[in-house]
Amino acid sequence: MGQYAPPPGPRPGPPPIDESQVRPRKRGYWLGAAGGVLGLVAAGLLIVFAVQSLPDLKAVPSGETRTVRVDDDGLGLYSNGLSDVRCVVRGADPSSVTLDDPGHTESVETNGRKWYLMLRAQDGLPSGKYQVRCIVTDGGEYAIGPRGGVFTFVGLIFGGIALAGLSVLGAGLTALIVGLRRRSHRERLRAQAAWGGPPGPGVYPPSAG
């Protein structure tokens, strides 16, 4: 009887490679994660700042006068309803301060009450003390606060949310790009190892002649 050749053994696996030679290095993952964490921290601080920017309004009975100090935030007059409000604001200058009607488009809820921005001083009002007196047509209450701040609050909130989303997206894209580039480079290193690789430094074929 004839001799049978033994079955072929298992095919050799891919040649081992030195992981330290794979580029880019793994620290690319850490850099992407660190950037994402910093972005989330900045987003959280932005949202906290937005919450703190909400005006703390205190009710004043209709017809009563209050002396307030105005700073760089300007002066806004609020009502807890949409009734007409007539106000007079005077500072060191005997003439009254010009007030604009913002169109009742801004509102803010603080201390469980909703207030509508009814009037506000023009931008650039000098800092200092002012006397404010408002009459609400339905006899309700009014409040004194900053010139704006409602849209600023909304903008900061959306900015914080957008920054958080971009931070997570950026960290994910960084990890994906680093992973794809490392896999591609690892495959090239394996191919070079399978074919013997390029000659090492100082190893060249003898020159003719």
C-alpha positions in Angstrom: 0.0 0.0 0.0 1.2 3.5 -0.8 2.2 6.0 1.7 -0.1 8.9 2.3 1.4 12.3 3.0 0.2 13.8 6.4 -2.4 16.5 6.1 -1.0 20.0 6.0 -0.8 21.7 9.3 -2.7 24.9 10.2 -1.8 28.0 8.2 0.6 30.3 10.0 -1.1 33.3 11.5 -0.1 36.9 10.7 3.4 37.7 11.8 3.6 39.5 15.1 4.4 43.2 15.1 5.6 45.6 17.7 2.6 47.5 18.9 4.9 50.4 20.0 5.6 51.0 16.2 1.9 51.5 15.4 1.0 55.1 14.7 -0.6 57.3 15.8 0.1 56.4 19.4 -2.6 55.5 21.9 -2.2 58.8 23.6 -4.4 60.2 20.8 -7.3 58.5 22.6 -6.4 60.3 25.8 -6.0 63.6 24.1 -9.5 63.3 22.5 -11.0 62.2 25.9 -9.3 65.1 27.7 -10.7 67.6 25.1 -14.2 66.2 25.6 -14.0 66.4 29.4 -12.7 70.0 29.2 -15.5 70.8 26.8 -18.1 69.3 29.2 -16.7 71.2 32.1 -16.9 74.5 30.1 -20.5 73.7 29.1 -21.4 73.1 32.7 -19.9 76.4 33.8 -21.7 78.1 31.0 -25.1 76.7 32.1 -24.3 77.6 35.8 -23.5 81.2 34.7 -26.7 81.3 32.7 -28.8 80.3 35.8 -27.0 82.9 37.9 -27.7 85.6 35.2 -31.4 85.4 35.8 -32.6 88.6 37.4 -33.9 88.4 41.0 -37.0 90.5 40.8 -38.8 91.8 43.9 -42.4 93.0 43.6 -43.2 96.7 44.2 -46.9 97.9 44.7 -48.2 100.0 41.9 -47.6 103.8 42.5 -44.8 103.4 45.0 -41.4 104.9 44.4 -38.1 103.0 44.8 -34.5 104.2 44.7 -32.3 101.7 42.9 -28.7 101.6 41.8 -28.1 100.9 38.1 -24.9 99.2 37.0 -23.7 98.0 33.6 -26.8 95.7 33.2 -29.0 98.7 32.6 -32.6 99.2 33.8 -35.7 97.2 33.0 -39.2 97.5 34.4 -41.3 94.4 34.7 -45.0 93.6 35.3 -46.6 90.4 36.5 -49.3 90.9 33.8 -49.6 92.4 30.4 -51.5 95.4 31.6 -50.2 98.9 30.6 -47.5 100.3 32.8 -46.5 103.9 33.0 -43.2 104.7 34.6 -41.0 107.7 35.4 -37.3 107.2 36.1 -35.1 110.1 37.3 -31.5 110.2 38.1 -29.1 113.0 39.0 -30.3 114.8 35.9 -33.7 116.3 36.7 -35.1 115.2 33.3 -36.7 111.8 33.2 -34.9 108.8 31.6 -36.2 107.8 28.2 -37.8 104.4 28.3 -38.4 102.0 25.3 -41.1 99.5 24.8 -39.5 96.1 23.9 -42.8 94.7 22.7 -43.6 92.4 25.6 -41.6 89.7 23.9 -39.4 88.9 26.9 -40.5 87.2 30.1 -38.8 85.6 33.1 -39.9 83.4 35.9 -38.3 83.9 39.3 -39.4 83.0 42.8 -42.4 81.2 41.3 -43.8 84.2 39.5 -43.7 85.2 35.9 -42.7 88.7 34.9 -42.9 90.5 31.6 -40.4 93.1 30.5 -42.6 96.1 29.8 -40.2 99.0 29.6 -36.5 99.5 29.6 -34.0 102.3 29.6 -32.1 103.0 26.5 -28.7 101.3 26.2 -25.8 103.2 27.6 -27.6 104.5 30.7 -24.9 105.9 33.1 -24.4 103.9 36.3 -25.7 105.5 39.5 -28.8 105.9 41.7 -32.2 106.4 40.1 -35.7 106.9 41.5 -38.3 104.7 39.8 -42.1 105.0 40.1 -44.5 102.9 38.0 -48.3 102.8 37.8 -49.9 99.6 36.6 -53.3 100.2 35.1 -54.9 97.2 36.8 -53.4 98.0 40.1 -51.0 95.1 40.0 -47.3 95.0 40.9 -44.2 95.9 39.1 -40.6 95.0 39.5 -37.2 96.6 38.8 -34.4 94.6 37.2 -31.7 94.6 34.5 -32.4 96.0 31.0 -32.2 92.5 29.4 -31.0 89.2 30.5 -33.8 86.9 29.4 -32.4 86.4 25.9 -28.9 86.3 27.4 -30.1 83.4 29.6 -31.6 81.5 26.7 -28.5 82.1 24.6 -26.2 80.8 27.4 -28.3 77.8 28.0 -28.3 76.8 24.3 -24.6 77.6 24.0 -23.9 75.3 26.9 -26.0 72.5 25.4 -24.3 73.0 22.0 -20.9 73.0 23.6 -21.6 69.8 25.5 -22.8 68.1 22.3 -19.8 69.3 20.3 -17.4 68.1 23.0 -18.9 64.6 23.0 -18.9 64.5 19.2 -15.4 65.8 18.9 -14.1 63.2 21.4 -15.9 60.4 19.5 -14.6 61.5 16.1 -11.1 61.8 17.5 -11.3 58.2 18.9 -12.7 57.0 15.6 -10.0 58.6 13.5 -7.2 57.4 15.7 -8.6 53.9 15.7 -8.9 53.8 11.9 -5.4 55.2 11.4 -3.9 52.7 13.9 -5.6 49.8 12.2 -4.5 50.9 8.8 -0.9 51.3 9.9 -1.0 48.0 11.8 -2.0 46.2 8.5 0.8 47.9 6.6 3.3 46.7 9.3 2.0 43.2 9.1 2.3 43.2 5.3 5.9 44.4 5.5 6.7 41.7 8.1 5.1 39.0 5.9 7.2 40.1 2.9 10.4 40.5 4.9 10.0 44.2 5.4 12.3 46.9 4.0 16.0 46.5 4.5 17.3 47.8 7.8 19.6 50.7 8.1 23.0 50.0 6.6 21.9 46.8 4.9 22.1 47.2 1.1 22.7 44.8 -1.8 26.3 44.8 -3.1 26.8 47.3 -5.9 27.7 46.0 -9.3 31.3 46.5 -10.5 
